[in-house]
């Protein structure tokens, strides 16, 4: 699907550096299908601006003067659970990746990413997919206890497992429904049950659990 065919995505930029925000605005503002609706340089402004402008995607740095991007993410999602937060940072380690997942972010990318990939990541996150930088994915796989993961996944029914596999591969609910011959509402209900059984509440967390236990399935990249 071309950028012109995609739904217009309203983006809020959150970074303590004005220079970085200017660069992102310059890069993304000219992209068809993306609208930069505002900026914030700290946690408090990010939370307030999200409440007022209700962006589709929040592009968030981790290091902010009055807290972290994770603090902002938790506060934003507490008020607006459907908001999508995409972390864009220059640092990655096991602790940060773990906290990002617990905070409920939909994506974790490093600033080394090129412009085309960043634009695609914004569209993907807006569409409901979860995005992890390869460096972050490697750390996620070390963070989750394999025995615990196997036990949790074993509680899923065959249909629930299939839904989880498709979501972990980046499918939207609509794509998963088409692949399984189900309605989108049915897939959404299955996904809610999966979240409850696994003790999670975000698609990115589901993808991380699945990636840890069955990375070969993800590497095949099977999509409907």
N, C-alpha and C positions, 0 to 999 in steps of 0.2 A: 504494500500500500504506500503510495507516495505521500509526502508531507502535506500536500494540498488536499488530499482526501481524508486526512485525519481530523478528528474533532479538535477544535481550537482548545489549547491547554493554557490555563491561566496560572502563571508562576510567580511565587514570592521568593526573592533572593534574600538570604540571611547570612551575612559574613561581617566580621568586625572591621575588615579592611575595605575602605571606600574604593581603593584602586581595584581590588578583586571584583567588587560589585559592578564597577564601571566596565571591567573587561567582560564579565558575564552578560551584562546588559547589551554590550556591543555585539557579542557573539550570538546571543539567543534572540535579541530583539528583532533581528533581520530574518529570522526563520519563519517561513510560512507555517501557520498552525500553532505558534507559540506567542503568547502575550505576557510581557513582564508587567504585572499590575502593581508592584510595590517592592520596597526594600526595607531591611531592618539590620541594625548593627549590634543588637544585643537580645537577650532572652525576653525581657519585658516587652520591648517593641514588637518582637516577632509574634508573641502570644496575642497581644492586642490587635496587631494588624491582621492576623489570621481571622480573628473573631469579626473584624469589620469587613474585610474584603473577601473572605472565604475562597482562597485560591484552590486550584485543583492539585497543585504540587508545590511543596515548600522545598527549595534547594538550600540545604543547611550545612554550615560549617560546624565543626565540633567546638572549637575554642572561641568563646565569646566572653566579653569583659565581666558580665554579671552572672556567669554560670557556664553551662555547656549546651551544645546542641541537643544532647539527650534530655537535659532538664526542660528545654523548650519543647521538645517532642512530646514528653509526658504531659506537660500542661496543655499543649494544643490538642492532643488526642483525648484528654480527659473531657474537654469541652466539645470537641468535634471528632468523634471516633472514626469517621470516614475520611478524614484528611489524610493525604499521602505525603510522607516525608522522605526525601532523598538526601542522604548525607554525602557531601562532597568535601573531602579533607585531604591533607597532605601526609597524614600519619595513619598507621594501622598497626595494632598489636592485639594479642589475645584478649586483653582486658577491655579494650575499646570495642572490639567486635562483639564480645559477650554483652556489654552494656547496650550497644546499639540494638541487638536483638531483643533484650529485655525491655528497652524503651518503646519498641514497636515500629521501628523505621521500616520502610518498604525497600530501601536500597542503600548501599554503602559503596561509594566509588572514590577512587583516588584522583587527585587533581592532575595526575599525569595523563588522564584520559584525553583522547582527541575530541575535537568539536563535534564531528559527525556522530561519534559513539555517545557523547553526552546528550545530544539532541534526541537520539533514538531511545536512550535510557529514560528521559523525561516522558516521552510518549508511552513507553512500555509501563512505567510506574503509574501514569495517569490511567492506563487501561486496566490496571489491577494486577500487573505482574510484579514480581519481586526481583531485584537486581543486586547481585553481589560481585564486587571486583574479585578476580581470581585470587589475589593475595588474601582477601578477606575470607573467601570460601575455604582456602586451605586451613585457616585458623579455626573456622567454624567446625570443621571436621575433627579437630583436636579437642574442641570444647565440650562436645556432647558425649556422655558416657554410652558406649555402644550397647552394653547390657540393658541399660534403662531404656534406650531407644527401641531395642528389639521387643522388650516387654510391652511398651506403649503401642507400637505398631501392631503387635499381635492381637490387640483388643479390637482392631478395626475389622469390619465385615469386608468381603471381597469388593463390593461396590464402593465402600468408603476408601479402601486402599487404592482403587482405580482412580477415584477423584483426587486423592492426595498425590498420586503419581503424576497426573496431568497438571495439577497446580504447581507442583515442584518443577516441572519442565517448562513452566512459564505460561501455561494456558490461562486464558480468562475463563470465567464461568460459562460464557456463551460457547467458547470453543470446546470446553470439556463436555458440555451438554450435547453438542453436535457429534462429537466423537463417540459418546456413549449411547446416543439415541434417546436422550432424556430431555426434559424441559429444563430451562435455566433455573427455574424455581426449585426443582428437585435437586439439582446439583448444589444450589445454595444451601438447601436443608442438609444434604449429606456433609457439606463442608462445615456447617455449624456443629454437627455431631462430631466430626473429626477434631475440630478445635477443642471441644469439650473433653473428649477422651484423652487428648494429648496434653491438656492443661495449658493451651496457648490461645492467643487471640488475634494473631496477625499471619498473613500469608507468608511473609518472609521467615517467620519462625517455623512454619510447616515445611517450607523448602529446605531450611537448615537441618531439621531433623531427618528428612528424607535423604538429603545429600550425604549425611554422616553414615547412614546405614546402607544405602543403595546407590553409591556414586556411579557405578557402571551404567545403571539405567539412565541417569541424567546425561552421562557422556555420550550415549547413543543419540540423544537429542530427538527422540521420537515425538512428533507433534501431529495433531490431527490435520 
